[in-house]
Amino acid sequence: MEKIETLSDFLHQAGAKYCVFDMGRRVIKLTPDEFVGFEGATKPYPYPFQKMALFAVIFCDPSSLDEHYVWFLRFPLDEQGLLVQAARDEFLVTVLERVGACLLAEGEGKKIEGALKDSPYSFNPREDKMAAFNAQATSGLNLPASQFYEDALKYFTGQSDLDKWQHLGMQGVADFVIRMDGAEQTLSLIETLPNLPDEPFMVLTSFLEHGKPVAGIVEVLDQLLLTELQEKQPNVHKVAACLRAASNGPAHGLLQKMVDNTLKHDCCRHIEVLATISGRCWTTLKHAQTCQNYVEQLARNDAGHGAFDQVLADLMFLPSMRPYIMAALRSPERSIRLTRAIGKMLG
């Protein structure tokens, strides 16, 4: 038997078929290269969250695809965003002690489920993240959607009364977003989206950030955002929701426009809006002017200096983002307010 040094080594030697999803910033499937590079500490974790890698591993025996196991794991990252290998090694020692190398041996189900009991490297996802994960996992494994899916499908495609949303289940909304298929469903949602009451709108947008909304949906979100920004007192929760919902779609130019328009408005002083841009739309900050506008607004955020430090630290921890942030902070055009905020951070 080859030496087991990583979790992927362990699963591979056990003959398990597996896939991995990030559970930190958004629920998104990691590529094999991303996961293996992270585990081997040769690549930074692509979606760090509070200096941790939070992810789910789904695995099964290829000869028995109807039974799946899921581990929710979290590992600390070093200052370069690389895996702290001592933590990985400690985790593997515990798993090998509790399960042994024959991970998928017949009758081992209870051992697998109990392998993470009391482990400092396991965690329980939030309810909304769990719903998004279940939606992606069941869809990817060709398993049926939840019992709440049909109601959500009818509601968000305008086939039922938009004022009667109270019966919708969170899992059903997540399933609808992930399984949205074909032009007919998409066009129906595009027509329905501007007319949704606030609560179902907020729930829908919270799951759209885990999906890949097409350009037509992002166009509607852009229009809703512009309408909100024209209000005397914009609803900052709705502004943040529009940005989150558009953040993972393929319409990068539209997202850039949405962020730039938001940064021109006073409502972007609210830390919820600023944290949404840095936590979900960070790729837009690779544009020099957008990044400069962002750090200027962050320097005057409504939550104070602690929030300035925390958001900047999180941004600079994201792979490839540090040079863009440092260039903005060092700009000779920066304001006195930003200069003072940087001084406090360094002091």
N, C-alpha and C positions, 0 to 999 in steps of 0.2 A: 504493500500500500504506500502511495506517495505521501509525503509529509503534508499535513493540513495546516496552512498558514492563514487562510482567509475563509470567510463564510462561503464565498463562491466555490473555493476548493472543496469545502465540506459538502455542499449541495451537489457539486459535480461528481464527487466520488461516491455519494450515496445514490446516484442515478436519478436525482430529482430534476424535474422540469420546473423552472422558476422564472419569475419576473419581479421587478422592483419598481415601486412608486415613491416619489418624494411626497412627504406628508407635512412639510414645513410651510413654505410660502404658498404653494398651491398643489393640488393633487395632480401630478403629472408623471408619466412613465419615464423612467431613466433608460437610456440605451445601455446595452451590455458593456460598451466601451467606457461609458461614464461610470458605471458601477464598479467594474473591475479596476479602472484607473484610480478611483477613490479608495477602494479597499486596499490596493497596493501602495497607497500614499504617493502615487506618482502624479496625480491630478487633484486639484482642489474640488471639494464637493460643489456641484453646480448651483445648488439652491440653499445656501446656509441660512439658518434661522436662529438668531440669538447665539451665534457661535457653536451651533450644534447641527449635526446631520440627523434629520428625522425622516425615517422611511419605513415602508411596509414591504415585506417579502412574502409573496404568495408562492407556495410550492406544492408539488404533488408527484405521485409516482406516474410516469408516462403510461404504464399499463393499467392504471386505474384513475382516469381523469375526472371521475365523478366525486372524488374526495380531495378537498383542498385544505391546506393549512396556511394560516397567516401569522406572521410575527411582526409586531410594530416595535421598531428599534430606534434608539437614539444614541449617537456617539459624539463625544467632544471633538472639536477641531482645534488645530493649533493656529498661530497668528497668520499663517499663509493659507488657511482654509483647508489644510490637509488633515487626514484622519490621525488622531492620537493613537498610535499603534498599540500601546500598552493596554488601552481600553478594549480594543478588538481582541487582543490575545487573551485577556482575562475572561471576556465573554465566551470565546471559543472553548477555553478550558472548562468552564461551567457547563456548557452545552454538551461537550463530549462526556463529561462525568455523568450527566443526567440522562442522556439519550444513548450515547455510544455511537460508534461509526455506522452502525446499521440503522440509519435514520428511518428508512421506509420498510423495515421488516414487518411482516404481518403481525398485527396486534399491538403495534407500537404507538397507536394513536394517542393514548392517554399520556405516554411519556413525552410525546411531541408537544401536546397542549400544556403540560406541566413544566416544560423545559425552562420557561422564562419566569416561573413563579418567584416573586420577590427580587427579580433581577433589576439592578440599577440601570440597565440598558434597555428596559422595556417601558412602554408608556401606553396610555389609553388616549386615542385621538378625541378631539372635540366632536360633538354630535354632527355638526355640519360637515366637517372633514370626513367623518365616517360615512356619511350619506354619499358624498362625492366619490369616495374610494369604492364603496359598494357598487355605485353606478358604473364606474369605469371597469371594475374587476368583472362584474357579471356580464357586461357588454363584451369585453375582450375575450371572455371564456365561453361566449355563446350560450350563456345561461339566461333564463327568463328574467324579465324586469320584476320589480316589486308589485304587490297588489294595488299600490297607489298610482301606478304609472298611467293607466287609462284615464283616470279623472284629471290628472295633470295635463295629459295630451289634449283632451277635449277643452279644458279651460284655457290654456295658453294659445290654442289655435282658434279661439273665438267660437267654439261650438257649444259653450254654456255661458250662463249669465255671469258677467265679470264682477258683479257685486256679491256673488256667492262663492267665495274662495275659502271660507273658514274650514271646510272639510278636507282641504288639500293636505297631503302628507309631505313632509320634507323630503323623504326618500323618493316620492313620486316626481317631485320637481327636479331632483338631481337626475333621475332616470330619463326624464323628458329631454333635458339639456344634452346629455351624453348620447342619447339614441335618436336625436332629431335627424331625420333623414329625408332627403328629397326636396325638390323645389316647392311642392305644395305645402308641406309643413312649415318650411322656412318663410314663405310668402305670407302664410297665415299668421305666424308670430310677428312678422314685420308690421302687419296691419293692426295686430292686437296690442303690441308693446306700448304705444303712446297713450293707450286708454286704460291701462292697468291701474287699479287703486294702489296706494303707496305700499301697503304691506306685501302683497304678492309680487309687486315690482322689486322690492328689496330682496325678497327671498330668491326670485329668479336671477337677479344680477349677481347674487352671492355665489350661485352655481355656474353662471356663464364664465366666470373667471377661471374655472377648472376645465372648461370646454374650449372649443375653437370656433367662436362665432364668425359667421361669414361676413363679407364686407357690407352686405345689405343691412344686417342687424347692427353693425358698428355705425353705419350711416344714421340709423334711427337714434342710437345712443348719442351720437354727436349732436343731432338736432335737439334732443331732450336736454343735453348739457348746455347748449347755447341758450335755449329758452330759460333754463334755470338761472344762468349767469346774468340774464337781463332783468331778473326780478330785483326789487328793492332790497330784499333780504333773502338771498338764495338759501335753499335748504342744503346745508353742507353735507348731510348724510346722502342726499340724492346725487350731489356732485361727485362725491367719492364713489358711490355705487356705479355711476355711469363709467367712470375711469376704470374701476376694477373689472367691470363686465367686458370692457373692450380690450383689456390688457393682454390677453393671450391669443387674440385673433390674428389672422394673416394681414390685416389692413394696417400695416405699420405707419404709413403716411397719415392716415386718419387719426390714429392714436397720437402721433406726434402733434398734430393740429389741436387735438383735444387738450393735451397737456399744456401746450403753449398758450392757448386761450384761457385756461384756468389760471396759469401763473400771472396773467395780466390783471386778474381780478382780486380784489381785497379778500374774498372768501378763502383764498389759498393760504392766508395766515393761520387758518385753523389746522391744528396738528393732525386731525383725521385726514384731511385732504393731502397734506404734505407727506404723511406716512403712507398713504395709498400710492402716491407717485413714486416714492422711493422703494416701497415694498412690492409693488406690482408692475409699475411702468418704468422700471429703472433703465431699460434700454434706451428710452427717449433722452436720457441725460448724457448720452454719448455725443449729442449735438452741443457744441460749445456754448452757444447762446442760451439754449434751454437750461443747461447745467448752471450757467452763471445766474440766470434768473431764479433758478431753484434755490441755490445757496443764499442768495440775497433775501428771498422770502422766508427761508428757514431761520435766518438771523433775526427776523421779527415775528416769529411764530407766537401763538397765544398761550403756549404752555411753558414758556420760559427757557432759560439757558440749558437746563438739564436735558430737555427734549432736543435741543440743537446738537449737543454732544452725542446723545444716544442714536439719533437718526443718522448723523454723519458716520459714526462708528459702524453702524449696520451697513450703510452704503459702501464704505471702503472695504468691507469684508467680502462683498460680492466679487466673484472672479472677474477680472478685467476692468472693474469700475474705478479702482484707486487713482490711476493717472488722470482721469477726467475730473474727478473731484478735487484732486490736488491742484490741477491747472486752474480751476475756478477759484479756489481759495487763495492762490498766489497772484491772481490777476491784478495788474496795476490799476485797473478800472474799478476795483471793488469799493464799496461804500464804507464810510466810517463805522457804521453800525456793524457791518460784517467784520471789519478789521478788529473791532472791540470783542466781538463774539469769539473770533479765532484766538485772540489774546487770552481770554478767560479759559478757553479750552486747553491751550498750551500751558497756561499758568497754574 
